[in-house]
Amino acid sequence: MAEFEKFNFKNKEELLQKIEELNLKQSVFWSDDLKILQTALVNDRLTIPNRMAVHPMEGLDGREDGAPGDLTKARYLNFARGGAGLIWWEATSIVPEGKSNKNQLYLNPENKDKFARLVAEVNETAEKVNGYRPLNFLQLNHSGRYSAPVNKKMPLFLFNDPYSDEKAGISEDNQPVKDDYLEKLKDKYITAARLAEEAGFDGVDIKACHRYLLSELLAAYTREGKFGGSYANRTELLRSIVTELKSLLPDFLIAIRLNVYDAIPYPYGWGVDRENQEIPDLTEPDLTEPVKLVQALAEENVEIFSITAADPRIHPHIVRPFNNPIKGGAQPPEHPLEGAARMFTLTAEIKKEIPDKIVLGAGYSWLNQFFPNVAAGNLENKRADLVGVGRMAFAYPDFARDILSGEQLRKEQGCIACSKCSELMIAGGPTGCVVRKQKPYRELYQKKVKGKVE
Ligand SMILES: Cc1cc2nc3c(=O)[nH]c(=O)nc-3n(C[C@H](O)[C@H](O)[C@H](O)COP(=O)(O)O)c2cc1C
C-alpha cells in the first residue's frame, strides 16, 4: 500500500504518472475519447440512453410516512435534468422497522402515489430538458443491524460480529432475528417490488450491499438454522426473492447492488480470503462465492449487477475513496487511487464472469474532473458496461449533460471527497453536497455537524 495523499493532480500527465508510480496500470485505464460514455446501451429488455448512472444516495429527507419530501424531489429533479441514463434511486425501506432513519424513504400502499408522481415528474423533466428519459431503478432495502427507524439504534441483526456490533449498538442483551422473521421478509420484498412497478419504476434493486440485512446474510457463516452456515443457506433468501419476482413480475427489471468483498475477516466477512489475514482487521478479496452467486442470479433474469464493497462504517475508504475522513475518522492506510483501483478491479472480475449481463461500476468521484476519462478507459476495456457516481452527483448533478455535450468537467464544480455529505448523514440528515450545493446543506452542516447556527 502506498502512502495516503490527497487528490492534487493539475493535469492528466500528473495522474498518469501517479498511476504508473503506484503500479496501477492494469487496474486504472485512461481514454481521451469519451464517446463510449455517450452511447446507448440497448438489449432486448431495456434501453439506457447513455452509459452514465447516478448511484443510490440516501438523502434522509423523506416525510415521516416514508414518501419523498421537498428536498428529495429537488434532488431527483436535478438528477433528471443532469442527463444520466440511469437513476438508481436511494435505499428505500421495505418495512417500517427496517428504516435506517425516521426520514428514510419507505414505500407502502398508502404513499405509492407520491412516489408515482415524482417518477413521472422526473421522466417529464428529463424529456423536456434532454429529449430522453432515464431508466429508473428503486433500491429496496432492509437496514438490518443498522435499523434506526426512530433515530435510535434498533438493530435487527443476524449474528454477532466483533467488527461492527458496537457501531450497530448491539450488546449482550440483544438477540439475532429469528428465522421466521427472515422467512416473512420475502413477501415484503415482493410487495415493495409490485408497488414500485405500479409507481412507474422500470425495475428494482434487491440491495445486498454495505452490510445491510441481505448483505450481512451472505456472510452468516456463524449463524445457526436454515439461513446460516452453508453457501446455499446464506444465499437462499436473496435467490428466492429473485426467483419469485421473475415469475410474478416477468416484465419488471431486476437489479442487484452487491457487495462482492466485505473486507472484514472470515468468518464474518463475505468475498474474503480465508487464509490471508496479514493486515489486522483487513483481508484480501476472494471472489469464489460472489462469482457463484452472480452466475446463479444471472440465470434468474437479474439484468444489472452494481458492484460495490465493504461496510462504509468500518472501511469507508474502500467504498468511497476520500481526501478527508469524517470527523473522528482515521486517515486511510492506502492511497485513495489504490482504493479506486480496487473497486475497478472487483468490478472487472465480475464482468469477466457474466459477460452477457450489464455490470455497473463505482468508486469514481474521488477522480473529480478526470473521472470521465478513467470511466471511458474502463468501458473500452470491457471492465464494466456502465459507470456511476454518488458524491459527484450530489456536487455536480449536471455531470452527464456536460460529458454528453463534449465539455470537460469543471473541477470547481466537482466533488472534493471531503466526506461532509457522509457527516451530515451520520448526523441524521438531510444530506447533500455541503460544498457545491450550499443551500440548504451548508446551513444544515453548521447546525447539525458543527453544532452551531450561522
Ligand atoms: C451520503 C451517502 C449516501 C449513500 N447512500 C447510499 C444508498 O442509499 N444506497 C447505496 O447502495 N449506497 C449508498 N451510498 C454509497 C454510494 O452509492 C457510492 O457507492 C459511494 O459513494 C461511492 O461512489 P462515489 O465515489 O461516486 O461517491 C451512499 C454514499 C454516501 C456518501
The ligand as an SDF file (V2000), in Angstrom:
LIG
                    3D

 31 33  0  0  0  0  0  0  0  0999 V2000
  -24.2960   10.2760    1.7990 C   0  0  0  0  0  0  0  0  0  0  0  0
  -24.2290    8.9410    1.1220 C   0  0  0  0  0  0  0  0  0  0  0  0
  -25.3910    8.1940    0.9580 C   0  0  0  0  0  0  0  0  0  0  0  0
  -25.3280    6.9380    0.3380 C   0  0  0  0  0  0  0  0  0  0  0  0
  -26.4780    6.2190    0.1710 N   0  0  0  0  0  0  0  0  0  0  0  0
  -26.4450    5.0030   -0.4330 C   0  0  0  0  0  0  0  0  0  0  0  0
  -27.6390    4.2570   -0.6570 C   0  0  0  0  0  0  0  0  0  0  0  0
  -28.7570    4.6810   -0.3620 O   0  0  0  0  0  0  0  0  0  0  0  0
  -27.5070    3.0390   -1.2450 N   0  0  0  0  0  0  0  0  0  0  0  0
  -26.2970    2.5370   -1.6470 C   0  0  0  0  0  0  0  0  0  0  0  0
  -26.2390    1.4280   -2.1800 O   0  0  0  0  0  0  0  0  0  0  0  0
  -25.1720    3.2570   -1.4900 N   0  0  0  0  0  0  0  0  0  0  0  0
  -25.2140    4.4700   -0.9100 C   0  0  0  0  0  0  0  0  0  0  0  0
  -24.0670    5.2110   -0.8070 N   0  0  0  0  0  0  0  0  0  0  0  0
  -22.8380    4.7590   -1.4930 C   0  0  0  0  0  0  0  0  0  0  0  0
  -22.7810    5.3930   -2.8960 C   0  0  0  0  0  0  0  0  0  0  0  0
  -23.8540    4.9400   -3.6920 O   0  0  0  0  0  0  0  0  0  0  0  0
  -21.4630    5.0940   -3.6300 C   0  0  0  0  0  0  0  0  0  0  0  0
  -21.3020    3.7010   -3.7670 O   0  0  0  0  0  0  0  0  0  0  0  0
  -20.2520    5.6560   -2.9340 C   0  0  0  0  0  0  0  0  0  0  0  0
  -20.4500    6.9960   -2.5270 O   0  0  0  0  0  0  0  0  0  0  0  0
  -19.0150    5.5860   -3.8700 C   0  0  0  0  0  0  0  0  0  0  0  0
  -19.2610    6.2570   -5.0700 O   0  0  0  0  0  0  0  0  0  0  0  0
  -18.6670    7.7410   -5.3350 P   0  0  0  0  0  0  0  0  0  0  0  0
  -17.1910    7.6020   -5.2100 O   0  0  0  0  0  0  0  0  0  0  0  0
  -19.1050    8.0720   -6.7120 O   0  0  0  0  0  0  0  0  0  0  0  0
  -19.2500    8.6210   -4.2900 O   0  0  0  0  0  0  0  0  0  0  0  0
  -24.0970    6.4420   -0.1600 C   0  0  0  0  0  0  0  0  0  0  0  0
  -22.9380    7.2140   -0.0010 C   0  0  0  0  0  0  0  0  0  0  0  0
  -22.9920    8.4400    0.6310 C   0  0  0  0  0  0  0  0  0  0  0  0
  -21.7260    9.2360    0.7610 C   0  0  0  0  0  0  0  0  0  0  0  0
  1  2  1  0
  2  3  1  0
  2 30  2  0
  3  4  2  0
  4  5  1  0
  4 28  1  0
  5  6  2  0
  6  7  1  0
  6 13  1  0
  7  8  2  0
  7  9  1  0
  9 10  1  0
 10 11  2  0
 10 12  1  0
 12 13  2  0
 13 14  1  0
 14 15  1  0
 14 28  1  0
 15 16  1  0
 16 17  1  0
 16 18  1  0
 18 19  1  0
 18 20  1  0
 20 21  1  0
 20 22  1  0
 22 23  1  0
 23 24  1  0
 24 25  2  0
 24 26  1  0
 24 27  1  0
 28 29  2  0
 29 30  1  0
 30 31  1  0
M  END
$$$$
